[in-house]
Amino acid sequence: MALQQAQSSLLLDAAAVLRRRYVRGGRDDSVSPAAAEGLSNFLEGIARSEPALHQADLDEAIALAHRLIDDDHPEHSRLWPA
């Protein structure tokens, strides 16, 4: 249960980072605000265990969340908007 809570918290934090960097006129315009918002919603949905996202790749979402928070090439993730 603690691991699940930690993962959910990480995903929610990553969604917030995405919004700060790409949606709200942050420092990077390599991803459109709409694509960043969509990915933020996706990460939040996984964090909240929304039924429609049960088939999502949790490991990849967690890896992307780490990359976003560390600012370590999140674009290398398969989940990153093209």
C-alpha positions as CSV (number, residue, x, y, z in Angstrom):
1,M,0.0,0.0,0.0
2,A,2.8,2.4,0.8
3,L,4.5,1.8,-2.6
4,Q,1.2,2.5,-4.4
5,Q,0.8,5.7,-2.5
6,A,4.4,6.8,-3.3
7,Q,3.8,6.0,-7.0
8,S,0.6,7.9,-7.0
9,S,2.2,10.9,-5.4
10,L,5.1,10.7,-7.9
11,L,2.7,10.7,-10.9
12,L,0.7,13.6,-9.5
13,D,3.9,15.6,-8.9
14,A,5.0,14.8,-12.5
15,A,1.7,16.0,-13.8
16,A,2.2,19.3,-11.9
17,V,5.7,19.7,-13.3
18,L,4.4,19.1,-16.9
19,R,1.8,21.8,-16.4
20,R,4.4,24.3,-15.0
21,R,6.9,23.7,-17.8
22,Y,4.7,23.3,-20.8
23,V,1.1,24.4,-20.3
24,R,1.4,27.6,-18.3
25,G,4.0,29.3,-20.5
26,G,7.0,27.7,-18.9
27,R,10.5,27.7,-20.2
28,D,10.1,25.0,-22.8
29,D,7.9,25.1,-25.9
30,S,9.0,21.8,-27.4
31,V,5.7,20.2,-26.5
32,S,2.4,21.9,-27.2
33,P,0.3,23.0,-24.2
34,A,-2.5,20.7,-25.4
35,A,-0.3,17.7,-25.6
36,A,1.3,18.5,-22.2
37,E,-2.2,18.9,-20.7
38,G,-3.3,15.6,-22.2
39,L,-0.2,13.8,-20.8
40,S,-0.8,15.5,-17.4
41,N,-4.3,14.2,-17.4
42,F,-3.1,10.7,-18.3
43,L,-0.6,10.6,-15.5
44,E,-3.2,11.8,-13.0
45,G,-5.6,9.2,-14.3
46,I,-3.1,6.5,-13.6
47,A,-2.4,7.9,-10.2
48,R,-6.1,7.8,-9.4
49,S,-6.5,4.3,-10.8
50,E,-9.1,5.3,-13.3
51,P,-10.6,2.1,-14.8
52,A,-10.1,3.3,-18.4
53,L,-6.3,3.4,-17.8
54,H,-5.8,0.0,-16.2
55,Q,-4.1,-1.2,-19.3
56,A,-1.6,1.7,-19.2
57,D,2.1,0.8,-18.7
58,L,2.6,1.7,-15.1
59,D,6.3,1.1,-15.2
60,E,6.7,3.5,-18.2
61,A,4.6,6.1,-16.5
62,I,6.7,5.9,-13.3
63,A,9.9,6.1,-15.4
64,L,8.5,9.2,-17.3
65,A,7.6,10.8,-13.9
66,H,11.1,10.3,-12.7
67,R,12.5,11.8,-15.9
68,L,10.2,14.8,-15.7
69,I,11.0,15.6,-12.1
70,D,14.7,15.1,-12.6
71,D,14.5,17.0,-16.0
72,D,16.4,14.1,-17.5
73,H,15.3,13.8,-21.1
74,P,11.6,12.9,-20.6
75,E,11.3,12.9,-24.4
76,H,13.0,9.5,-24.4
77,S,9.8,8.0,-23.0
78,R,7.4,6.1,-25.2
79,L,4.6,8.1,-23.5
80,W,6.1,11.4,-24.6
81,P,4.0,13.4,-27.1
82,A,5.5,13.4,-30.6
